Amino acid sequence: MRTLLIIGAGLGAIALVLLLAALRAKDPAGRRRLNVIALVVLLVSLVVNVVAALT
């Protein structure tokens, strides 16, 4: 359980960095791509954290 929480927190931090990078991106296509990747990472982080909370 503890390992899952650490993994979930790490994925959340990665998503935050991706969102900050998207804010700095000048290219609209690159910004959109980073936003989509950050959203997917955030959803995976959410699933990992829910699984960790239920176990």
CHARMM-style PDB file with segment names, atoms N, HN, CA, C and O in Angstrom:
ATOM      1  N   MET     1       0.830  -1.191   0.000  1.00  0.00      PROA
ATOM      2  CA  MET     1       0.000   0.000   0.000  1.00  0.00      PROA
ATOM      3  C   MET     1       0.873   1.252   0.000  1.00  0.00      PROA
ATOM      4  O   MET     1       0.607   2.206  -0.731  1.00  0.00      PROA
ATOM      5  N   ARG     2       1.909   1.237   0.822  1.00  0.00      PROA
ATOM      6  HN  ARG     2       2.125   0.462   1.416  1.00  0.00      PROA
ATOM      7  CA  ARG     2       2.776   2.403   0.913  1.00  0.00      PROA
ATOM      8  C   ARG     2       3.467   2.680  -0.427  1.00  0.00      PROA
ATOM      9  O   ARG     2       3.626   3.829  -0.838  1.00  0.00      PROA
ATOM     10  N   THR     3       3.870   1.601  -1.087  1.00  0.00      PROA
ATOM     11  HN  THR     3       3.742   0.668  -0.753  1.00  0.00      PROA
ATOM     12  CA  THR     3       4.525   1.757  -2.388  1.00  0.00      PROA
ATOM     13  C   THR     3       3.573   2.378  -3.404  1.00  0.00      PROA
ATOM     14  O   THR     3       3.978   3.226  -4.199  1.00  0.00      PROA
ATOM     15  N   LEU     4       2.313   1.960  -3.380  1.00  0.00      PROA
ATOM     16  HN  LEU     4       1.984   1.271  -2.734  1.00  0.00      PROA
ATOM     17  CA  LEU     4       1.334   2.539  -4.305  1.00  0.00      PROA
ATOM     18  C   LEU     4       1.121   4.023  -4.034  1.00  0.00      PROA
ATOM     19  O   LEU     4       0.961   4.810  -4.967  1.00  0.00      PROA
ATOM     20  N   LEU     5       1.120   4.404  -2.771  1.00  0.00      PROA
ATOM     21  HN  LEU     5       1.250   3.764  -2.013  1.00  0.00      PROA
ATOM     22  CA  LEU     5       0.964   5.825  -2.443  1.00  0.00      PROA
ATOM     23  C   LEU     5       2.146   6.641  -2.954  1.00  0.00      PROA
ATOM     24  O   LEU     5       1.971   7.751  -3.457  1.00  0.00      PROA
ATOM     25  N   ILE     6       3.341   6.092  -2.825  1.00  0.00      PROA
ATOM     26  HN  ILE     6       3.484   5.191  -2.416  1.00  0.00      PROA
ATOM     27  CA  ILE     6       4.532   6.793  -3.311  1.00  0.00      PROA
ATOM     28  C   ILE     6       4.488   6.916  -4.831  1.00  0.00      PROA
ATOM     29  O   ILE     6       4.817   7.965  -5.386  1.00  0.00      PROA
ATOM     30  N   ILE     7       4.079   5.835  -5.503  1.00  0.00      PROA
ATOM     31  HN  ILE     7       3.811   4.983  -5.052  1.00  0.00      PROA
ATOM     32  CA  ILE     7       3.967   5.874  -6.967  1.00  0.00      PROA
ATOM     33  C   ILE     7       2.911   6.895  -7.392  1.00  0.00      PROA
ATOM     34  O   ILE     7       3.129   7.655  -8.335  1.00  0.00      PROA
ATOM     35  N   GLY     8       1.773   6.914  -6.702  1.00  0.00      PROA
ATOM     36  HN  GLY     8       1.597   6.296  -5.936  1.00  0.00      PROA
ATOM     37  CA  GLY     8       0.719   7.875  -7.023  1.00  0.00      PROA
ATOM     38  C   GLY     8       1.167   9.314  -6.829  1.00  0.00      PROA
ATOM     39  O   GLY     8       0.849  10.188  -7.635  1.00  0.00      PROA
ATOM     40  N   ALA     9       1.910   9.553  -5.750  1.00  0.00      PROA
ATOM     41  HN  ALA     9       2.169   8.843  -5.096  1.00  0.00      PROA
ATOM     42  CA  ALA     9       2.415  10.909  -5.508  1.00  0.00      PROA
ATOM     43  C   ALA     9       3.436  11.308  -6.566  1.00  0.00      PROA
ATOM     44  O   ALA     9       3.457  12.455  -7.013  1.00  0.00      PROA
ATOM     45  N   GLY    10       4.277  10.370  -6.963  1.00  0.00      PROA
ATOM     46  HN  GLY    10       4.260   9.438  -6.600  1.00  0.00      PROA
ATOM     47  CA  GLY    10       5.264  10.654  -8.006  1.00  0.00      PROA
ATOM     48  C   GLY    10       4.607  10.967  -9.337  1.00  0.00      PROA
ATOM     49  O   GLY    10       5.029  11.882 -10.045  1.00  0.00      PROA
ATOM     50  N   LEU    11       3.577  10.210  -9.674  1.00  0.00      PROA
ATOM     51  HN  LEU    11       3.235   9.467  -9.099  1.00  0.00      PROA
ATOM     52  CA  LEU    11       2.852  10.482 -10.920  1.00  0.00      PROA
ATOM     53  C   LEU    11       2.152  11.836 -10.864  1.00  0.00      PROA
ATOM     54  O   LEU    11       2.093  12.547 -11.867  1.00  0.00      PROA
ATOM     55  N   GLY    12       1.626  12.192  -9.706  1.00  0.00      PROA
ATOM     56  HN  GLY    12       1.674  11.615  -8.891  1.00  0.00      PROA
ATOM     57  CA  GLY    12       1.011  13.510  -9.553  1.00  0.00      PROA
ATOM     58  C   GLY    12       2.019  14.630  -9.745  1.00  0.00      PROA
ATOM     59  O   GLY    12       1.711  15.654 -10.355  1.00  0.00      PROA
ATOM     60  N   ALA    13       3.231  14.431  -9.221  1.00  0.00      PROA
ATOM     61  HN  ALA    13       3.480  13.599  -8.726  1.00  0.00      PROA
ATOM     62  CA  ALA    13       4.285  15.432  -9.392  1.00  0.00      PROA
ATOM     63  C   ALA    13       4.700  15.548 -10.857  1.00  0.00      PROA
ATOM     64  O   ALA    13       4.944  16.648 -11.354  1.00  0.00      PROA
ATOM     65  N   ILE    14       4.779  14.422 -11.535  1.00  0.00      PROA
ATOM     66  HN  ILE    14       4.581  13.529 -11.131  1.00  0.00      PROA
ATOM     67  CA  ILE    14       5.119  14.448 -12.963  1.00  0.00      PROA
ATOM     68  C   ILE    14       4.041  15.187 -13.750  1.00  0.00      PROA
ATOM     69  O   ILE    14       4.352  15.965 -14.652  1.00  0.00      PROA
ATOM     70  N   ALA    15       2.785  14.949 -13.414  1.00  0.00      PROA
ATOM     71  HN  ALA    15       2.532  14.318 -12.681  1.00  0.00      PROA
ATOM     72  CA  ALA    15       1.689  15.643 -14.098  1.00  0.00      PROA
ATOM     73  C   ALA    15       1.765  17.148 -13.862  1.00  0.00      PROA
ATOM     74  O   ALA    15       1.498  17.933 -14.773  1.00  0.00      PROA
ATOM     75  N   LEU    16       2.124  17.553 -12.654  1.00  0.00      PROA
ATOM     76  HN  LEU    16       2.341  16.915 -11.914  1.00  0.00      PROA
ATOM     77  CA  LEU    16       2.262  18.980 -12.358  1.00  0.00      PROA
ATOM     78  C   LEU    16       3.369  19.605 -13.197  1.00  0.00      PROA
ATOM     79  O   LEU    16       3.200  20.704 -13.725  1.00  0.00      PROA
ATOM     80  N   VAL    17       4.487  18.925 -13.324  1.00  0.00      PROA
ATOM     81  HN  VAL    17       4.625  18.032 -12.895  1.00  0.00      PROA
ATOM     82  CA  VAL    17       5.593  19.432 -14.143  1.00  0.00      PROA
ATOM     83  C   VAL    17       5.174  19.531 -15.608  1.00  0.00      PROA
ATOM     84  O   VAL    17       5.521  20.493 -16.293  1.00  0.00      PROA
ATOM     85  N   LEU    18       4.425  18.533 -16.087  1.00  0.00      PROA
ATOM     86  HN  LEU    18       4.143  17.752 -15.531  1.00  0.00      PROA
ATOM     87  CA  LEU    18       3.947  18.585 -17.472  1.00  0.00      PROA
ATOM     88  C   LEU    18       2.987  19.750 -17.693  1.00  0.00      PROA
ATOM     89  O   LEU    18       3.029  20.403 -18.736  1.00  0.00      PROA
ATOM     90  N   LEU    19       2.124  20.013 -16.716  1.00  0.00      PROA
ATOM     91  HN  LEU    19       2.089  19.483 -15.868  1.00  0.00      PROA
ATOM     92  CA  LEU    19       1.204  21.149 -16.845  1.00  0.00      PROA
ATOM     93  C   LEU    19       1.960  22.477 -16.841  1.00  0.00      PROA
ATOM     94  O   LEU    19       1.614  23.392 -17.588  1.00  0.00      PROA
ATOM     95  N   LEU    20       2.985  22.582 -16.007  1.00  0.00      PROA
ATOM     96  HN  LEU    20       3.266  21.839 -15.401  1.00  0.00      PROA
ATOM     97  CA  LEU    20       3.794  23.801 -16.001  1.00  0.00      PROA
ATOM     98  C   LEU    20       4.543  23.964 -17.321  1.00  0.00      PROA
ATOM     99  O   LEU    20       4.683  25.080 -17.820  1.00  0.00      PROA
ATOM    100  N   ALA    21       5.022  22.866 -17.884  1.00  0.00      PROA
ATOM    101  HN  ALA    21       4.908  21.959 -17.479  1.00  0.00      PROA
ATOM    102  CA  ALA    21       5.690  22.933 -19.186  1.00  0.00      PROA
ATOM    103  C   ALA    21       4.703  23.344 -20.274  1.00  0.00      PROA
ATOM    104  O   ALA    21       5.065  24.069 -21.201  1.00  0.00      PROA
ATOM    105  N   ALA    22       3.464  22.885 -20.165  1.00  0.00      PROA
ATOM    106  HN  ALA    22       3.170  22.296 -19.412  1.00  0.00      PROA
ATOM    107  CA  ALA    22       2.450  23.260 -21.155  1.00  0.00      PROA
ATOM    108  C   ALA    22       2.152  24.754 -21.086  1.00  0.00      PROA
ATOM    109  O   ALA    22       1.882  25.384 -22.109  1.00  0.00      PROA
ATOM    110  N   LEU    23       2.201  25.315 -19.896  1.00  0.00      PROA
ATOM    111  HN  LEU    23       2.421  24.803 -19.065  1.00  0.00      PROA
ATOM    112  CA  LEU    23       1.969  26.756 -19.772  1.00  0.00      PROA
ATOM    113  C   LEU    23       3.065  27.565 -20.458  1.00  0.00      PROA
ATOM    114  O   LEU    23       2.813  28.656 -20.970  1.00  0.00      PROA
ATOM    115  N   ARG    24       4.274  27.027 -20.464  1.00  0.00      PROA
ATOM    116  HN  ARG    24       4.478  26.141 -20.048  1.00  0.00      PROA
ATOM    117  CA  ARG    24       5.397  27.748 -21.055  1.00  0.00      PROA
ATOM    118  C   ARG    24       5.558  27.482 -22.550  1.00  0.00      PROA
ATOM    119  O   ARG    24       6.309  28.184 -23.226  1.00  0.00      PROA
ATOM    120  N   ALA    25       4.862  26.479 -23.066  1.00  0.00      PROA
ATOM    121  HN  ALA    25       4.252  25.909 -22.516  1.00  0.00      PROA
ATOM    122  CA  ALA    25       5.014  26.117 -24.479  1.00  0.00      PROA
ATOM    123  C   ALA    25       4.436  27.214 -25.369  1.00  0.00      PROA
ATOM    124  O   ALA    25       3.356  27.745 -25.109  1.00  0.00      PROA
ATOM    125  N   LYS    26       5.168  27.532 -26.405  1.00  0.00      PROA
ATOM    126  HN  LYS    26       6.045  27.101 -26.616  1.00  0.00      PROA
ATOM    127  CA  LYS    26       4.727  28.583 -27.319  1.00  0.00      PROA
ATOM    128  C   LYS    26       3.851  28.012 -28.444  1.00  0.00      PROA
ATOM    129  O   LYS    26       2.930  28.671 -28.926  1.00  0.00      PROA
ATOM    130  N   ASP    27       4.156  26.789 -28.844  1.00  0.00      PROA
ATOM    131  HN  ASP    27       4.904  26.254 -28.452  1.00  0.00      PROA
ATOM    132  CA  ASP    27       3.430  26.141 -29.936  1.00  0.00      PROA
ATOM    133  C   ASP    27       2.095  25.598 -29.432  1.00  0.00      PROA
ATOM    134  O   ASP    27       2.079  24.810 -28.486  1.00  0.00      PROA
ATOM    135  N   PRO    28       0.969  26.000 -30.041  1.00  0.00      PROA
ATOM    136  CA  PRO    28      -0.335  25.506 -29.572  1.00  0.00      PROA
ATOM    137  C   PRO    28      -0.476  23.984 -29.655  1.00  0.00      PROA
ATOM    138  O   PRO    28      -1.095  23.368 -28.787  1.00  0.00      PROA
ATOM    139  N   ALA    29       0.098  23.381 -30.695  1.00  0.00      PROA
ATOM    140  HN  ALA    29       0.602  23.882 -31.399  1.00  0.00      PROA
ATOM    141  CA  ALA    29       0.013  21.919 -30.812  1.00  0.00      PROA
ATOM    142  C   ALA    29       0.818  21.245 -29.709  1.00  0.00      PROA
ATOM    143  O   ALA    29       0.384  20.242 -29.141  1.00  0.00      PROA
ATOM    144  N   GLY    30       1.978  21.790 -29.410  1.00  0.00      PROA
ATOM    145  HN  GLY    30       2.330  22.605 -29.871  1.00  0.00      PROA
ATOM    146  CA  GLY    30       2.787  21.244 -28.320  1.00  0.00      PROA
ATOM    147  C   GLY    30       2.113  21.426 -26.975  1.00  0.00      PROA
ATOM    148  O   GLY    30       2.180  20.550 -26.112  1.00  0.00      PROA
ATOM    149  N   ARG    31       1.468  22.558 -26.803  1.00  0.00      PROA
ATOM    150  HN  ARG    31       1.414  23.269 -27.504  1.00  0.00      PROA
ATOM    151  CA  ARG    31       0.740  22.815 -25.558  1.00  0.00      PROA
ATOM    152  C   ARG    31      -0.404  21.821 -25.384  1.00  0.00      PROA
ATOM    153  O   ARG    31      -0.615  21.283 -24.296  1.00  0.00      PROA
ATOM    154  N   ARG    32      -1.139  21.584 -26.469  1.00  0.00      PROA
ATOM    155  HN  ARG    32      -0.967  22.021 -27.352  1.00  0.00      PROA
ATOM    156  CA  ARG    32      -2.250  20.633 -26.421  1.00  0.00      PROA
ATOM    157  C   ARG    32      -1.744  19.226 -26.130  1.00  0.00      PROA
ATOM    158  O   ARG    32      -2.345  18.494 -25.343  1.00  0.00      PROA
ATOM    159  N   ARG    33      -0.638  18.849 -26.765  1.00  0.00      PROA
ATOM    160  HN  ARG    33      -0.150  19.443 -27.404  1.00  0.00      PROA
ATOM    161  CA  ARG    33      -0.074  17.517 -26.554  1.00  0.00      PROA
ATOM    162  C   ARG    33       0.359  17.341 -25.104  1.00  0.00      PROA
ATOM    163  O   ARG    33       0.093  16.303 -24.499  1.00  0.00      PROA
ATOM    164  N   LEU    34       1.023  18.345 -24.544  1.00  0.00      PROA
ATOM    165  HN  LEU    34       1.239  19.188 -25.036  1.00  0.00      PROA
ATOM    166  CA  LEU    34       1.450  18.259 -23.147  1.00  0.00      PROA
ATOM    167  C   LEU    34       0.254  18.201 -22.207  1.00  0.00      PROA
ATOM    168  O   LEU    34       0.290  17.498 -21.197  1.00  0.00      PROA
ATOM    169  N   ASN    35      -0.801  18.932 -22.532  1.00  0.00      PROA
ATOM    170  HN  ASN    35      -0.830  19.503 -23.352  1.00  0.00      PROA
ATOM    171  CA  ASN    35      -2.004  18.887 -21.699  1.00  0.00      PROA
ATOM    172  C   ASN    35      -2.643  17.506 -21.713  1.00  0.00      PROA
ATOM    173  O   ASN    35      -3.096  17.021 -20.676  1.00  0.00      PROA
ATOM    174  N   VAL    36      -2.684  16.875 -22.873  1.00  0.00      PROA
ATOM    175  HN  VAL    36      -2.317  17.269 -23.715  1.00  0.00      PROA
ATOM    176  CA  VAL    36      -3.272  15.535 -22.975  1.00  0.00      PROA
ATOM    177  C   VAL    36      -2.430  14.527 -22.208  1.00  0.00      PROA
ATOM    178  O   VAL    36      -2.969  13.687 -21.488  1.00  0.00      PROA
ATOM    179  N   ILE    37      -1.117  14.603 -22.355  1.00  0.00      PROA
ATOM    180  HN  ILE    37      -0.679  15.286 -22.940  1.00  0.00      PROA
ATOM    181  CA  ILE    37      -0.235  13.689 -21.623  1.00  0.00      PROA
ATOM    182  C   ILE    37      -0.383  13.898 -20.122  1.00  0.00      PROA
ATOM    183  O   ILE    37      -0.441  12.930 -19.364  1.00  0.00      PROA
ATOM    184  N   ALA    38      -0.444  15.158 -19.686  1.00  0.00      PROA
ATOM    185  HN  ALA    38      -0.397  15.944 -20.302  1.00  0.00      PROA
ATOM    186  CA  ALA    38      -0.609  15.445 -18.258  1.00  0.00      PROA
ATOM    187  C   ALA    38      -1.944  14.920 -17.747  1.00  0.00      PROA
ATOM    188  O   ALA    38      -2.023  14.413 -16.628  1.00  0.00      PROA
ATOM    189  N   LEU    39      -2.989  15.034 -18.552  1.00  0.00      PROA
ATOM    190  HN  LEU    39      -2.925  15.445 -19.462  1.00  0.00      PROA
ATOM    191  CA  LEU    39      -4.298  14.520 -18.143  1.00  0.00      PROA
ATOM    192  C   LEU    39      -4.271  13.006 -17.974  1.00  0.00      PROA
ATOM    193  O   LEU    39      -4.831  12.479 -17.013  1.00  0.00      PROA
ATOM    194  N   VAL    40      -3.629  12.313 -18.893  1.00  0.00      PROA
ATOM    195  HN  VAL    40      -3.175  12.741 -19.674  1.00  0.00      PROA
ATOM    196  CA  VAL    40      -3.530  10.853 -18.795  1.00  0.00      PROA
ATOM    197  C   VAL    40      -2.730  10.456 -17.560  1.00  0.00      PROA
ATOM    198  O   VAL    40      -3.122   9.543 -16.834  1.00  0.00      PROA
ATOM    199  N   VAL    41      -1.617  11.135 -17.317  1.00  0.00      PROA
ATOM    200  HN  VAL    41      -1.298  11.877 -17.907  1.00  0.00      PROA
ATOM    201  CA  VAL    41      -0.795  10.831 -16.140  1.00  0.00      PROA
ATOM    202  C   VAL    41      -1.581  11.114 -14.866  1.00  0.00      PROA
ATOM    203  O   VAL    41      -1.490  10.359 -13.898  1.00  0.00      PROA
ATOM    204  N   LEU    42      -2.349  12.193 -14.861  1.00  0.00      PROA
ATOM    205  HN  LEU    42      -2.423  12.807 -15.647  1.00  0.00      PROA
ATOM    206  CA  LEU    42      -3.160  12.508 -13.679  1.00  0.00      PROA
ATOM    207  C   LEU    42      -4.233  11.455 -13.434  1.00  0.00      PROA
ATOM    208  O   LEU    42      -4.482  11.081 -12.287  1.00  0.00      PROA
ATOM    209  N   LEU    43      -4.867  10.976 -14.489  1.00  0.00      PROA
ATOM    210  HN  LEU    43      -4.665  11.280 -15.421  1.00  0.00      PROA
ATOM    211  CA  LEU    43      -5.879   9.926 -14.335  1.00  0.00      PROA
ATOM    212  C   LEU    43      -5.261   8.626 -13.827  1.00  0.00      PROA
ATOM    213  O   LEU    43      -5.852   7.947 -12.986  1.00  0.00      PROA
ATOM    214  N   VAL    44      -4.085   8.276 -14.326  1.00  0.00      PROA
ATOM    215  HN  VAL    44      -3.605   8.828 -15.008  1.00  0.00      PROA
ATOM    216  CA  VAL    44      -3.395   7.081 -13.829  1.00  0.00      PROA
ATOM    217  C   VAL    44      -3.030   7.262 -12.368  1.00  0.00      PROA
ATOM    218  O   VAL    44      -3.160   6.327 -11.577  1.00  0.00      PROA
ATOM    219  N   SER    45      -2.577   8.448 -12.001  1.00  0.00      PROA
ATOM    220  HN  SER    45      -2.472   9.207 -12.643  1.00  0.00      PROA
ATOM    221  CA  SER    45      -2.254   8.738 -10.605  1.00  0.00      PROA
ATOM    222  C   SER    45      -3.487   8.606  -9.719  1.00  0.00      PROA
ATOM    223  O   SER    45      -3.408   8.081  -8.609  1.00  0.00      PROA
ATOM    224  N   LEU    46      -4.614   9.079 -10.208  1.00  0.00      PROA
ATOM    225  HN  LEU    46      -4.678   9.505 -11.110  1.00  0.00      PROA
ATOM    226  CA  LEU    46      -5.856   8.968  -9.447  1.00  0.00      PROA
ATOM    227  C   LEU    46      -6.239   7.510  -9.231  1.00  0.00      PROA
ATOM    228  O   LEU    46      -6.625   7.125  -8.127  1.00  0.00      PROA
ATOM    229  N   VAL    47      -6.135   6.708 -10.268  1.00  0.00      PROA
ATOM    230  HN  VAL    47      -5.821   7.021 -11.164  1.00  0.00      PROA
ATOM    231  CA  VAL    47      -6.467   5.286 -10.147  1.00  0.00      PROA
ATOM    232  C   VAL    47      -5.525   4.598  -9.163  1.00  0.00      PROA
ATOM    233  O   VAL    47      -5.969   3.805  -8.332  1.00  0.00      PROA
ATOM    234  N   VAL    48      -4.242   4.892  -9.250  1.00  0.00      PROA
ATOM    235  HN  VAL    48      -3.882   5.535  -9.925  1.00  0.00      PROA
ATOM    236  CA  VAL    48      -3.268   4.282  -8.334  1.00  0.00      PROA
ATOM    237  C   VAL    48      -3.572   4.683  -6.901  1.00  0.00      PROA
ATOM    238  O   VAL    48      -3.507   3.847  -6.001  1.00  0.00      PROA
ATOM    239  N   ASN    49      -3.901   5.943  -6.675  1.00  0.00      PROA
ATOM    240  HN  ASN    49      -3.953   6.623  -7.407  1.00  0.00      PROA
ATOM    241  CA  ASN    49      -4.197   6.398  -5.318  1.00  0.00      PROA
ATOM    242  C   ASN    49      -5.486   5.783  -4.782  1.00  0.00      PROA
ATOM    243  O   ASN    49      -5.564   5.466  -3.595  1.00  0.00      PROA
ATOM    244  N   VAL    50      -6.488   5.608  -5.624  1.00  0.00      PROA
ATOM    245  HN  VAL    50      -6.424   5.866  -6.589  1.00  0.00      PROA
ATOM    246  CA  VAL    50      -7.732   4.973  -5.181  1.00  0.00      PROA
ATOM    247  C   VAL    50      -7.478   3.511  -4.831  1.00  0.00      PROA
ATOM    248  O   VAL    50      -7.979   3.018  -3.820  1.00  0.00      PROA
ATOM    249  N   VAL    51      -6.709   2.821  -5.657  1.00  0.00      PROA
ATOM    250  HN  VAL    51      -6.302   3.221  -6.479  1.00  0.00      PROA
ATOM    251  CA  VAL    51      -6.375   1.424  -5.362  1.00  0.00      PROA
ATOM    252  C   VAL    51      -5.589   1.333  -4.064  1.00  0.00      PROA
ATOM    253  O   VAL    51      -5.816   0.424  -3.266  1.00  0.00      PROA
ATOM    254  N   ALA    52      -4.669   2.261  -3.845  1.00  0.00      PROA
ATOM    255  HN  ALA    52      -4.484   2.999  -4.494  1.00  0.00      PROA
ATOM    256  CA  ALA    52      -3.886   2.254  -2.608  1.00  0.00      PROA
ATOM    257  C   ALA    52      -4.775   2.514  -1.400  1.00  0.00      PROA
ATOM    258  O   ALA    52      -4.559   1.939  -0.334  1.00  0.00      PROA
ATOM    259  N   ALA    53      -5.762   3.369  -1.560  1.00  0.00      PROA
ATOM    260  HN  ALA    53      -5.937   3.836  -2.426  1.00  0.00      PROA
ATOM    261  CA  ALA    53      -6.650   3.674  -0.435  1.00  0.00      PROA
ATOM    262  C   ALA    53      -7.573   2.501  -0.116  1.00  0.00      PROA
ATOM    263  O   ALA    53      -7.961   2.316   1.038  1.00  0.00      PROA
ATOM    264  N   LEU    54      -7.924   1.713  -1.119  1.00  0.00      PROA
ATOM    265  HN  LEU    54      -7.608   1.864  -2.056  1.00  0.00      PROA
ATOM    266  CA  LEU    54      -8.838   0.596  -0.903  1.00  0.00      PROA
ATOM    267  C   LEU    54      -8.139  -0.667  -0.403  1.00  0.00      PROA
ATOM    268  O   LEU    54      -8.795  -1.582   0.094  1.00  0.00      PROA
ATOM    269  N   THR    55      -6.823  -0.721  -0.533  1.00  0.00      PROA
ATOM    270  HN  THR    55      -6.290   0.022  -0.937  1.00  0.00      PROA
ATOM    271  CA  THR    55      -6.112  -1.924  -0.073  1.00  0.00      PROA
ATOM    272  C   THR    55      -5.509  -1.725   1.296  1.00  0.00      PROA
ATOM    273  OT1 THR    55      -4.877  -2.636   1.831  1.00  0.00      PROA
TER     274      THR     55
END
